[in-house]
Amino acid sequence: RSLNMDFENQDKEKDSSSAAGSFNGNSTNNSIQTIDSTQALFLPIGASVSLLVMFFFFDSVQVVFTICTAVLATIAFAFLLLPMCQYLTRPCSPQNKISFGCCGRFTAAELLSFSLSVMLVLIWVLTGHWLLMDALAMGLCVAMIAFVRLPSLKVSCLLLSGLLIYDVFWVFFSAYIFNSNVMVKVATQPADNPLDVLSRKLHLGPNVGRDVPRLSLPGKLVFPSSTGSHFSMLGIGDIVMPGLLLCFVLRYDNYKKQANSDSCGAPGPGNISGRMQKVSYFHCTLIGYFVGLLTATVASRIHRAAQPALLYLVPFTLLPLLTMAYLKGDLRRMWSEPFHSKSSSSRFLEV
């Protein structure tokens, strides 16, 4: 969801009751985390350490990890449901906040979205259904894309290239070192249901909490085959990381459109056709993402083995983007902090 903002209306927008709106690039909003070059370089290392911890100590940390994942999924799915709940409660409820003491103050829409999210998580814990797990995973994806941003094309290339190496190593080469495919084992290993663990710890009896299923954690999206005999999986990292790149190019498209409008429609470079200038970076990258995802699916079918999705997604998104940016003459501007090139008094469009 995009929101056209300019500095003259900034104070007015801060008072708006919409919680899932957009954020101004120059405003000091603490809820937005911008990834810098150092974080982009060390993120694959941190992900590798987490993967090894889950591989070697899964039996010891699975309950804690399941509870933490369920809490995060509850908050993320409540964020996903919030715009719908705001729309439903607007005609019949004022936007006044209700105080819950030390817990804070919340609107009726926020309480409704959180209640629905808790209900969904409880049903997932009781049933372990893959469709509910996919819903929670989508909430995690939306929340991560909403609260994390890439500041430049340089950071985007560092992050995606590092994660490509991470994905390829742990899928293709980890078996030579650890005698097991670490990525596949961690992704497919079910965890004990917290209700079952609680009933055993409290000695509630053999029939209390023992019939609940083991849980496949919502760190991925699963898709059943036509026969229902097996599931295909797509990790949320394969959605979030290219999604951050898509958000960056969408912001740049809108920023450039506003900048061209302010400069009275100045034409682009003379060696670029008008048709090329009309093609947005967002649509170019989005098409590359779908082509890369299709290629990864076909490769998985052909080789009948797990494939590192980023091996296909990163080249199919970054290479067309870099090529188009070079042809349009925007590569240098996009490479280093493109949104800070204008003076603070200028107007721009933010996503």
Secondary structure, 3 states (H helix, E strand, C coil): CCECCCHHHHHHHHCCCCCCCCCCCCCCCCCCEECCHHHHHHHHHHHHHHHHHHHHCHHHHHHHHHHHHHHHHHHHHHHHHHHHHHHHHCCCCCCCCEECHHHCEECHHHHHHHHHHHHHHHHHHHHCCHHHHHHHHHHHHHHHHHHEECCCHHHHHHHHHHHHHHHHHHHHHHHHHHCCCHHHHHHHCCECCHHHHHHHHHCCCCCCCCCCCCECCCCEEEEECCCCCCEEEEECHHHHHHHHHHHHHHHHHHHHHHHHHHCCCCCCCCCCCHHHHHCCHHHHHHHHHHHHHHHHHHHHHHHCCCCCCHHHHHHHHHHHHHHHHHHHCCHHHHHCCHHHCCCCCCCCCEC
